[in-house]
Each structure stands twice: as C-alpha cells, then as structure tokens.
C-alpha cells in the first residue's frame, strides 16, 4: 500500500460515496482497455501490409533478397 493510499484511503471505497461515479483505478483500467481495442486494428493492418510485401517479394523470385543490398 502506498503512502497516498494510507493517507487518503482506498479510492474504490471513496468512490462509493459518490453515486454513479467510477473510481480512479476503474477509470484507468477502462482507458487501458479502450486503448488496446484501438491499437489492435492498427497492428493487424501493419501485419497484413508486411505479409503482402513479403509475398510480393517471394513471387518476384530470384536468389537475391531485395532488402539485403544492391
């Protein structure tokens, strides 16, 4: 338990005093979940783009890998 927790008490218990308001830790957890959902689509798009580039290089053929120099 941190210093502020001992000084101020549990934020979830304090939040119970206010009807309809969420605690600070619940709010932070919700924000983390929302951020994760936003970034999943971006990561999926970047991964698909990488896969498409990799397959295009494979279709070109040849012994030389295009990103290893000239």
C-alpha positions, -999 to 999 in steps of 0.1 A, spaced: 0 0 0 15 33 -10 18 65 11 -12 82 -6 -34 51 -1 -26 52 36 -32 89 38 -63 91 16 -77 56 18 -89 32 -9 -101 51 -39 -128 25 -46 -142 29 -11 -142 67 -16 -159 63 -49 -188 45 -33 -196 78 -15 -204 93 -49 -234 76 -66 -228 69 -103 -191 78 -103 -164 53 -110 -131 50 -90 -99 63 -104 -85 28 -107 -116 16 -126 -113 46 -149 -77 38 -156 -84 2 -163 -113 12 -187 -89 36 -205 -63 9 -209 -89 -15 -224 -102 12 -248 -66 20 -259 -59 -17 -265 -90 -21 -287 -80 10 -308 -45 -4 -314 -55 -39 -323 -68 -28 -357 -37 -8 -364 -14 -37 -356 -35 -60 -377 -33 -37 -407 5 -32 -403 10 -70 -401 -11 -76 -432 8 -50 -451 41 -67 -441 27 -100 -452 16 -86 -486 51 -71 -492 67 -104 -482 46 -124 -505 52 -100 -534 90 -104 -529 85 -142 -529 65 -140 -562 93 -120 -578 117 -149 -574 154 -148 -579 181 -157 -555 188 -122 -542 166 -108 -514 156 -73 -523 163 -57 -489 198 -71 -484 216 -46 -506 222 -39 -543 
